[in-house]
Amino acid sequence: MPDHDTPRRRAAPRPRGQAHRLKRMHEAAAQPPRGAASDAMIDCGWGRLIFGHTFESSAKLAEALRAEGPDRRDIAFYVREPHVLLAAAPQELFLDPSHTYRLDLATYRVASRRRQGFHIRRLTTQADAEAVNAIYAQRRMVPVPPEFFWTTRDGRTLTVLVAEDDETGAIFGSVMGVDHARAFGDPERGSSLWCLAVAPQAPHAGLGESLVRRLAEHFKGRGAAFMDLSVLHDNDQAIALYEKLGFRRVSVFAVKRRNMINERLYAGPPPEEGLNPYARIITDEARRRGIAVEVIDAEGGFFRLTWGGRSVRCREALSELTSAVAMSICDDKRATRRIVSAAGVRVPAQVTSDAPEARAAFLAEHGQVVVKPARGEQGRGVAVGLTAPDEVEQAVDAARAHCADVVVEECFVGEDLRLVVIDYRVVAAAIRRPARIVGDGRASVRDLIETQSRRRAAATQGESRIPIDAETERCLAAAGLTLDDVPEKGHEIVVRKTANLHTGGTIHDVTGETHPVLIDAAIAAARAIEIPVTGIDLMVKSPRDPEYVFIEANERPGLANHEPQPTAERFVDLLFPLSVPQAVREAQRRRRP
């Protein structure tokens, strides 16, 4: 008889249901996809997209990531066992803090209505490639050699789309797509989206959405089953867009190599100091050089830099090297005008009398005028293009709310050019254009302004917004509109006359195309004031034309507004010249006249 105290051995039950499916998925994940190329990767210009699931071992995948080229950002995507890969090279690799989202192209619905004012097309010219790189630089993305874009423009594996303004032909956005079937013979017929970027100064709404939709339609037409993308976990604005379009999060991981480009992703955020972008761009550059940073007052942008026994206090781009006399000259626009005029810099005519009759006569002589407080910054209290005596008097009253003394001068019709002068050399030049909106035939002027203002704030970390005030209403009235009107599709409206960033203005780099006469005028003005760091504002017909008038000098220019020009680097060079590598110092010395 059997011993009932001894349990009988029973055959193990076969896995069933969800447990069985999970077991099969795990076993499949351990092998490269059938029919796909092994050790697959593709050069995207900014780096290589490495398809991690096509590698037989984590050791081989780690070896591929170690082969990353200089100034490139490789991405190992679809990494099946990220913990094993990281263990293979823990000092060199890190898990990308991004989420992966997937769009099922079988169920994706094409947009019923196309956005107005721009169109999406493939990148086709060298100029397109250069424009895309300019947007990448503004967004702190890795640039792509223009010749790479050019040589791959007719390829089938990589697709680069651009958003082009219908009226001006300007490129305001771009996106890159990868066809996985052509890249590595993907049996799942997948695709992926990379490098979605929209210019901060883009006037149109819906550029990012339109680029994503067009790429999805492109791959859907090719028979792709899905389109994946990787987005930083804290990019709430982008995630909201993708979820709106039907993307769903999937458990896919990416691994990158530790390098300077990726540093902020694996080293954690910089010290939480509360500094604004204008101070932080300088402190970040200082830390890169090993210069100690002490934040004195974050709210005011005050900090101290110390290196090699030298210590300099700063407030953003204003340092102890700028004298109190130079600051007082910049503070008083009338004094600035007199001093730079004596140095041969062209200045606009001004009315000296404070009588309304004198201002009316001055207006009759010049046709239109500018009213601004004698002391002030960030465009507060400034009114441009006034043509009626009552407008002038209202503007004078508004300006007096900021300063008792008011300047009234002739209006030079043209563009606002800001030149950043550091150590009496122009290191950046940019055209600043007033805030504008583009009608879509549905939204009111107020809604369009608020939408554009949110976009400007997001692009500038809250520094740029379009105020809805009396000056905005005056500009709208000049265009025959009110805040509640609905402009027709494609109709562009300038909603401010001043081009200051803080009132929604946009910045367009022209450093490489600025006329030498304008460069010389900016340097002459800085030398007349004897100020080592300044933003010189000129009104010009064009940055390529020598005609100009001087407007004002700013003792604390916003260096962060001119990326990718090396404004912060040149500022720290001025403060700590010995922190510059010897080879760079010698090259700079050879370039000096």
ABEGO torsion letter per residue (X at the ends): XBBAABBBBBBBBBBBEAAAAAAAAAAAAABBBBGBBBGBBBBAGAEBBBBAAABABAAAAAAAAAABBBGBBBBBBGBABAAAAAAABAAABBBBBBBBBBBBAAABBBBABBBBGBBBBBBABAAAAAAAAAAAAAAGBBBBBAAAAAAAAABAABBBBBBBBAAAGBBABBBBBBBAAAAAGBAAGBBBBBGBBBBAABABBGAAAAAAAAAAAAAAAAGBABBBBBBBAABAAAAAAAAAAGBBBBBBBBBBBBBAAAAAAAAEBBBBAGBBAAAAAAAAAAAAAGBBBBBABAAAGBBBBBBGGBBBBBBEABBAABBAAAAAAAABAAAAAAAAAAAGBBBBBBBABABAAAAAAAAAAAGBBBBBBABEBGGBGBBBGBABAAAAAAAAAAAAAABABBBBBBBBBEBBBBBBBBGGBBABBBBBBBBBBBBAGABBAAAAAAAAAAAAAAAAGGABBBBBBAAAAAAAAAAGBBAABBBBBGBBBBABABABAAAGBBBBBAAAABBAAAAAAAAAAAAAAGBABBBBBBBBABAABABBBBABBBABBBAAAAOABBAAAAAAAAABAAABBAAAAAAAAAABX
